[in-house]
Amino acid sequence: MSKERFHVGELDEDTRLDIYLASQLLDMSRNYVQKLIEQGNVLVNGVVHGVKKYKVKDDDIIEVYIPAPSVLNIQAENLPIDIIYDDDDVLVVNKPQGMVVHPATGNYTGTLVNALLYHCKTLSSINGIVRPGIVHRIDKDTSGLLMIAKNDIAHRSLAAQLKEHSINRIYLALVHGNIQEEKGTIHAPIGRHPMDRLKMAVVDNNGKDAITHFSVNKRFGNYTLVEVKLETGRTHQIRVHMNYIRHSLVGDLVYGPQKEKFKLKGQALHAYTIGFIHPVKKEYMEFKADLPDYFQKLLKMIEEQR
């Protein structure tokens, strides 16, 4: 069983307990949070609180006890993966578009974790049997570079760097519209969408600080290729922030137009640079991954249509 602790601030006062916790525990649905409350796994100021409609107050201390997940038998699978770097502590892989990072409901096979279990003798145990070695994630339909921790010492170091925002993460994204400015910064909090719990959104309440820097790489008339650097790492951050400034990602049917003429399998987003301090060598290391074929063909097609 794991424990999460939250200190309610003035801006969140009078928010329902289940809504507040759902905004903080982004990997959990509101329905699951309600079950935790009903089962007595939520304490408010040290007292078990089973009322989901309770409205939190400024300075409340909320503790959430999360039961360990059911034991799953995650199988190693001989799946091809593009390993960019490999040593005793760290692995850097180039994840293809369409591959889920770790097993979850509906996806217990064919994930990056299944492949890692086959290709690696050891992986860190900090995130349990479902997410061994996984320090951070990218969406199923986002391609590109991921750091994998082979032991717990490496995991703690990389996780600390993520928390300190010192990891250099740069993406390439093709977005709708012609961005006029050469570069910019989007600083807007991200939380659960108030009407659609499957989506994230820029929100006024119960959001987490999110900062995205972008610069124009190339303009294609009605489309713009942008280089995006993450300062924070919120769920769907690039997709939400670019949509927020009315330049949604091409191929993103969740946050962008519902009809996409290029018939892509997902958003045109690629994590092409990652840099970090090696957990043991203490040296800065940086890796790059070229745009995948589908992305290069898309750019060529748009260029030809101009």
C-alpha positions in Angstrom: 0.0 0.0 0.0 1.3 3.4 -0.9 0.5 6.8 0.7 -0.1 10.2 -0.8 -0.3 13.4 1.2 -1.8 16.8 0.1 -1.9 20.2 1.8 -5.0 22.1 0.6 -4.4 25.7 -0.5 -6.7 28.7 -0.4 -7.5 28.4 -4.2 -8.9 24.9 -3.7 -11.2 25.7 -0.7 -14.8 24.6 -1.1 -13.9 21.9 -3.7 -15.6 18.6 -3.2 -13.2 16.0 -1.7 -13.5 13.5 -4.6 -13.0 16.2 -7.2 -10.0 17.7 -5.4 -8.3 14.3 -5.1 -9.1 13.4 -8.7 -7.3 16.6 -9.8 -4.3 15.6 -7.7 -4.1 11.9 -8.5 -4.0 12.2 -12.3 -3.6 8.5 -12.9 -6.8 7.7 -11.1 -10.4 8.1 -12.2 -12.8 10.1 -10.1 -14.8 6.8 -9.7 -11.8 5.1 -8.2 -11.1 8.0 -5.9 -14.7 7.8 -4.6 -14.2 4.1 -3.8 -11.0 5.0 -1.8 -13.1 7.5 0.2 -15.9 5.1 0.8 -13.5 2.3 1.8 -12.0 4.6 4.5 -8.7 5.0 2.7 -8.8 8.8 2.9 -8.0 10.8 6.1 -8.7 14.5 6.5 -6.6 16.1 9.3 -5.9 12.6 10.7 -9.5 11.4 10.7 -10.9 8.8 8.4 -13.3 10.6 6.0 -15.9 8.6 4.1 -17.9 11.5 2.6 -17.0 12.2 -1.0 -19.1 15.4 -1.0 -17.1 17.0 1.9 -15.7 20.3 0.8 -12.1 20.8 1.5 -10.9 23.7 3.5 -7.8 25.9 3.3 -4.9 24.2 5.3 -6.6 20.8 5.4 -4.1 17.9 5.4 -5.4 15.0 3.3 -3.8 11.6 3.3 -4.7 8.9 0.8 -3.8 5.2 1.3 -3.7 3.4 -2.1 -3.9 -0.4 -2.0 -1.3 -2.3 -3.9 -2.5 -3.4 -7.3 -3.5 -7.0 -7.9 -0.6 -9.2 -8.7 -0.3 -9.6 -12.4 1.8 -12.0 -14.4 3.5 -9.6 -16.8 5.2 -11.7 -19.5 8.5 -11.0 -21.2 8.0 -10.7 -25.0 10.5 -10.8 -27.8 9.4 -7.6 -29.3 11.7 -5.4 -31.4 12.8 -2.2 -29.7 15.2 0.5 -30.8 17.8 0.8 -28.1 19.8 4.0 -28.4 22.0 3.6 -25.3 22.6 0.8 -22.9 24.8 0.3 -19.8 24.5 -1.3 -16.3 22.3 1.6 -15.0 20.4 3.3 -17.8 18.7 2.3 -21.0 17.5 4.9 -23.6 15.0 3.6 -26.1 13.2 5.1 -29.1 9.6 4.1 -28.7 7.6 3.7 -31.9 4.2 5.3 -32.4 1.4 3.0 -31.3 3.2 1.1 -28.5 1.9 1.5 -25.0 4.6 2.1 -22.4 3.4 -0.2 -19.6 0.6 -2.7 -19.0 -2.8 -1.4 -17.9 -6.4 -2.4 -18.2 -6.9 -3.6 -21.7 -3.2 -3.7 -22.6 -1.3 -6.5 -20.8 0.8 -7.6 -23.7 2.7 -5.9 -26.5 3.9 -3.0 -24.3 7.3 -1.5 -24.0 7.6 -3.1 -20.5 6.9 -6.6 -22.0 9.8 -5.9 -24.4 12.1 -4.6 -21.7 11.6 -7.7 -19.6 12.9 -9.8 -22.5 15.8 -7.6 -23.4 17.1 -6.6 -19.9 18.4 -8.8 -17.1 17.4 -6.2 -14.4 15.1 -3.3 -14.1 14.3 -1.0 -11.2 11.6 -2.2 -8.8 10.4 1.2 -7.5 7.3 1.3 -9.7 6.4 -2.3 -9.0 5.8 -5.3 -11.3 3.6 -3.4 -13.7 6.0 -0.6 -14.5 9.6 -1.9 -13.9 12.2 0.5 -14.9 9.7 3.2 -16.0 10.8 6.6 -14.8 8.6 8.7 -17.2 6.1 8.0 -20.0 5.0 9.3 -23.3 1.6 8.7 -24.9 0.9 5.5 -26.9 0.7 7.6 -30.1 3.8 9.7 -29.4 7.1 8.3 -30.6 10.5 9.0 -29.3 13.0 8.8 -26.5 12.5 7.4 -23.0 14.9 6.9 -20.1 14.7 3.5 -18.5 16.3 2.7 -15.1 17.9 -0.6 -14.6 18.2 -0.4 -10.9 16.7 1.5 -8.0 19.7 3.9 -7.5 19.4 5.0 -11.2 15.7 5.3 -10.8 15.9 7.6 -7.8 18.5 9.8 -9.5 16.5 10.2 -12.8 13.2 10.7 -10.9 14.9 13.5 -8.8 16.1 15.2 -12.0 12.6 15.1 -13.5 11.2 16.6 -10.3 13.8 19.4 -10.4 13.0 20.0 -14.1 16.6 19.5 -15.1 16.0 16.8 -17.7 16.4 18.3 -21.2 13.3 17.0 -23.1 12.7 18.4 -26.6 9.9 17.3 -29.0 9.0 18.0 -32.6 5.3 18.6 -33.3 3.4 19.5 -36.4 0.5 21.8 -35.5 -2.4 23.3 -37.3 -2.1 27.0 -38.3 0.7 29.4 -39.1 2.3 30.5 -35.9 3.4 34.1 -36.4 5.9 34.5 -33.5 9.3 32.8 -33.7 9.1 31.5 -30.2 7.0 31.6 -27.0 6.2 30.2 -23.6 2.9 28.7 -22.5 2.5 29.0 -18.7 -0.9 27.6 -17.8 -2.0 25.0 -15.1 -3.3 21.7 -16.3 -5.8 19.4 -14.6 -8.7 17.1 -15.4 -11.2 18.5 -17.9 -14.2 19.7 -15.9 -16.7 18.0 -18.2 -14.7 15.0 -19.7 -12.7 13.0 -17.2 -10.8 11.3 -20.0 -9.3 14.5 -21.1 -6.9 17.1 -19.6 -7.4 20.9 -19.9 -6.1 24.3 -18.9 -8.1 24.9 -15.7 -8.5 27.8 -13.2 -8.9 25.5 -10.2 -7.3 22.2 -9.1 -4.6 22.3 -11.8 -0.9 21.7 -11.6 1.6 24.3 -12.8 2.7 23.6 -16.4 5.3 25.3 -18.5 5.9 24.7 -22.2 8.5 26.5 -24.4 8.2 26.4 -28.2 10.0 27.8 -31.2 9.2 27.6 -34.9 11.3 25.1 -36.9 9.5 25.5 -40.3 6.3 26.9 -41.6 4.2 25.1 -44.2 1.4 27.6 -44.9 -1.5 26.2 -42.9 0.8 24.1 -40.7 3.8 24.8 -38.5 6.6 22.4 -37.4 7.6 23.5 -33.9 10.3 22.5 -31.5 8.8 22.1 -28.0 10.8 22.0 -24.8 9.1 20.8 -21.6 9.9 22.5 -18.3 7.3 20.5 -16.5 5.8 17.1 -17.4 2.0 17.0 -17.0 -0.3 14.5 -18.6 -0.8 15.4 -22.3 1.0 18.7 -21.6 2.1 19.5 -25.2 -1.2 18.5 -26.7 -3.2 20.5 -24.2 -1.0 23.6 -24.3 -0.8 23.8 -28.1 -4.6 23.4 -28.3 -4.9 26.1 -25.7 -3.2 28.6 -28.0 -5.4 27.4 -30.9 -2.6 25.4 -32.6 -3.6 21.8 -31.9 -1.4 18.9 -33.1 -2.1 17.4 -36.5 -3.6 13.9 -36.0 -4.8 14.6 -32.4 -8.4 13.6 -32.5 -8.8 14.1 -28.7 -7.8 17.8 -28.5 -7.8 18.8 -32.2 -10.3 18.6 -35.1 -12.3 15.4 -35.2 -11.7 15.0 -38.9 -8.1 14.5 -40.1 -7.4 14.5 -43.8 -4.0 12.8 -43.5 -5.4 9.6 -41.9 -2.8 9.4 -39.2 -2.8 6.8 -36.4 -2.2 9.5 -33.8 -0.8 13.0 -33.1 2.3 14.1 -35.0 4.6 14.3 -32.0 8.1 13.0 -31.5 10.4 13.1 -28.5 13.6 13.6 -30.4 16.1 14.8 -27.7 16.6 13.8 -24.1 19.5 14.8 -21.9 20.3 14.0 -18.3 23.1 13.5 -15.7 24.1 9.9 -15.6 23.1 8.5 -12.2 26.5 6.9 -11.6 29.0 8.5 -14.0 27.7 12.0 -13.0 28.3 13.2 -16.6 25.7 14.9 -18.8 24.5 12.7 -21.6 22.3 13.7 -24.5 20.6 11.6 -27.2 18.6 12.3 -30.3 16.3 10.2 -32.4 15.4 11.1 -36.0 11.8 11.7 -37.0 10.1 8.3 -37.8 9.2 7.5 -41.4 5.5 8.4 -41.0 6.4 11.9 -39.7 8.9 12.5 -42.5 6.4 11.4 -45.2 3.8 13.7 -43.7 6.1 16.7 -43.9 7.0 15.8 -47.5 3.4 15.5 -48.4 2.5 18.9 -46.9 5.5 20.5 -48.6 4.4 19.0 -52.0 0.8 20.3 -51.5 1.8 23.9 -50.9 
